[in-house]
Each structure stands twice: as C-alpha cells, then as structure tokens.
C-alpha cells in the first residue's frame, strides 16, 4: 500500500512539474488563447499576453509572404502549417477634431465577409495598443469549424498581432493600411526588409507620433504581397497626419487629412485606383465642418462613405478612434445603429 501511495505521489509530482514548466514556457500563449471572447456575432476581442517577437521578426529580413508565413509558423505557431487568405479590399480614412479638442481618426474597412477581432497588447519594450485584426487573412471564417471562438480560431489569435489593418497606441498614434491598385512594392535600397503589415505593428509598438513613424518607415525596405500595393494613413493626438506611399521604389510622404484607394503622389500613376467618390464625400464634409466632428458625426461620415454589400464584398467595419483617450468605437456590416466601444479597460 505504501509503495502504491509513493508511486502515485511521484506521478502527481511529475505532472505538477510538467504543468509548471508548460506554464513557464507557454503561459503567455495559454493566457492569450484563453482571453479570446465573443463580443457579438462576427466580433471578438483578445488580450495578447505572449511575446510576438517583433524585434526578432524585424531582424529576420523577411520580404515575402512565403518567408513571413514560414517565420510565423516556426516562431509563433508551434511549427504548424499556416495559409494566408486574401482578396482585394477598399478603405477610407480621415482625421478630424471633436468639439472637446481631441483628434479622432475615422476608418472604413471594405472587404469580403470576415470576422473582426480587437486585440490589446502591452509589449515589455513597446507601447500599449488596441488594433483591429482581420481573421479572414488567417483562414478564420463564419463556419463553426473555423469560427474565432472555436479551437482553431482561438489558436490563430496567437498570430493576430500581424494581421491587423488599423490601430492606436497609448501615445495617440493611429495607423491604417489601405490598398492601392498597383503592382507589389519591393524596395531594394540595401536596408532591412519588412512587410508592410508587419510595419503597421512596428509603428504601433515603437512610434509616438507621425514624425517618428515616418522616420522609422524610412529605415526599412518595404514589401507587399498578393499582387497589390498599399499606402498608410498615419495620424496622432496632436492633429498631425500623413499618407505614406511607395512609388517606383521611393517612399513619398504627403500632408493629407483623408485618403481612399487611389494614388495621391504626383507623377506616374497619380489618381490611379478607386474611391474617388468616397474621397469627395469625406473632403466635402470636412470642408463644411472645418474638420470639427463629434464621434457620432464621424461615424455618420463613415456611413456616407460606406460600400453597401453587393453579394461579394462591402464595408465590414467602421471605426472611430479617439487618439487622445486610447479608445475605439466600432460598427459592423453597415449597422450604424449598434456601436461597440473598446478601451484598455475592455480587455
């Protein structure tokens, strides 16, 4: 009897040690996956507690989607295979000031049907941020087997820091990525390579304002994928804003308060792309109001600049971000009657 009790005690000790070691090495991943919460149909939230190894990725010189997926699999996804899913999207972004003097950023994300995840992160050596992740990019859809709160969907939350399309950090920097209908960007200036989606994460973690963000982007050779070009809309809590484009291998920085999906840089390709009507809608409203809008009025402007569902794609979410208060209001699928509000305390 004593031998049996001793054997059971030994087994229990081994299991406890195993659990402790598992938590020590993978506790952040466990907490992240466990934090995934369904807010409502199609919208989720997660608190990212693991190390997503941004500095390692920036040093890895990753300049293609295949290299990126391989790095993610090896470093963040336990060696499991991952496939990226993509189709073309269109977007709108602008900056305005509310009557209290806070600067706010508006953004529409127009895409195929997708699930949305709000991701809060607080890296040890970086700024806290709240960002919006498009889970469709990692194959998470509306079917139960791939829903965001299903086993695979929760596991994919470990990749969510790098599938973000816009976000804001605690310093008041806002960043949004928008598509341009042009060939892929592949700079070759002898600088470290970085994918533009990864650069969005880099800016949220490391840049406190537009000037810092622009300087940081200039330190890298930027690359895109899926046969598409993109530009960035960057704004901060001081009211500064810029659109950054990469044309013929050169980075152009434009002083702009709003943008859609056509090239703003002068020269070859100027005006090329889509969204001219949406652009004029935003331009007219900001001119009429001297760019002073409440959060509700900013959301109404996003409603006016929306793309209705046409059976294939449409506006998937609309976000108004208060750059000073580090908070977001989100509407899904052109339902502007229902607003989901997120702040640091939400997570």
Rosetta blueprint (number, residue, H / E / L):
1 X L
2 X H
3 X H
4 X H
5 X H
6 X H
7 X H
8 X H
9 X H
10 X H
11 X H
12 X H
13 X H
14 X H
15 X H
16 X H
17 X H
18 X H
19 X H
20 X H
21 X H
22 X H
23 X H
24 X H
25 X H
26 X H
27 X H
28 X H
29 X H
30 X H
31 X H
32 X H
33 X H
34 X H
35 X H
36 X L
37 X E
38 X E
39 X E
40 X E
41 X L
42 X L
43 X E
44 X E
45 X E
46 X E
47 X E
48 X E
49 X L
50 X L
51 X L
52 X L
53 X L
54 X H
55 X H
56 X H
57 X H
58 X H
59 X H
60 X L
61 X L
62 X L
63 X L
64 X L
65 X H
66 X H
67 X H
68 X H
69 X H
70 X H
71 X H
72 X H
73 X H
74 X H
75 X H
76 X H
77 X L
78 X L
79 X L
80 X L
81 X L
82 X L
83 X L
84 X L
85 X L
86 X L
87 X L
88 X L
89 X L
90 X E
91 X E
92 X E
93 X E
94 X E
95 X E
96 X E
97 X E
98 X L
99 X L
100 X L
101 X L
102 X L
103 X E
104 X E
105 X E
106 X E
107 X E
108 X E
109 X E
110 X E
111 X E
112 X L
113 X L
114 X L
115 X L
116 X E
117 X E
118 X E
119 X E
120 X E
121 X E
122 X L
123 X L
124 X L
125 X L
126 X L
127 X L
128 X L
129 X E
130 X E
131 X E
132 X E
133 X E
134 X E
135 X H
136 X H
137 X H
138 X H
139 X L
140 X L
141 X L
142 X L
143 X L
144 X H
145 X H
146 X H
147 X L
148 X L
149 X L
150 X L
151 X H
152 X H
153 X H
154 X H
155 X H
156 X H
157 X H
158 X H
159 X H
160 X H
161 X H
162 X H
163 X L
164 X E
165 X E
166 X E
167 X E
168 X E
169 X E
170 X L
171 X L
172 X L
173 X L
174 X E
175 X E
176 X E
177 X E
178 X E
179 X E
180 X E
181 X L
182 X L
183 X L
184 X L
185 X L
186 X E
187 X L
188 X L
189 X L
190 X L
191 X L
192 X E
193 X E
194 X E
195 X E
196 X H
197 X H
198 X H
199 X H
200 X H
201 X H
202 X H
203 X H
204 X H
205 X H
206 X H
207 X L
208 X L
209 X L
210 X H
211 X H
212 X H
213 X H
214 X H
215 X H
216 X H
217 X H
218 X L
219 X L
220 X E
221 X E
222 X E
223 X E
224 X L
225 X L
226 X L
227 X L
228 X L
229 X E
230 X E
231 X E
232 X E
233 X E
234 X E
235 X E
236 X L
237 X L
238 X L
239 X L
240 X L
241 X E
242 X E
243 X E
244 X E
245 X E
246 X E
247 X E
248 X L
249 X L
250 X E
251 X E
252 X E
253 X E
254 X E
255 X L
256 X L
257 X L
258 X E
259 X E
260 X L
261 X E
262 X E
263 X L
264 X L
265 X L
266 X L
267 X L
268 X L
269 X L
270 X L
271 X L
272 X L
273 X E
274 X E
275 X L
276 X H
277 X H
278 X H
279 X H
280 X H
281 X H
282 X H
283 X H
284 X H
285 X H
286 X H
287 X H
288 X H
289 X H
290 X L
291 X L
292 X E
293 X L
294 X L
295 X H
296 X H
297 X H
298 X H
299 X H
300 X H
301 X H
302 X H
303 X H
304 X H
305 X L
306 X L
307 X L
308 X L
309 X L
310 X L
311 X L
312 X L
313 X L
314 X E
315 X E
316 X E
317 X E
318 X E
319 X E
320 X E
321 X E
322 X E
323 X L
324 X L
325 X L
326 X L
327 X E
328 X E
329 X E
330 X E
331 X E
332 X E
333 X L
334 X L
335 X L
336 X L
337 X L
338 X L
339 X L
340 X E
341 X E
342 X E
343 X E
344 X H
345 X H
346 X H
347 X L
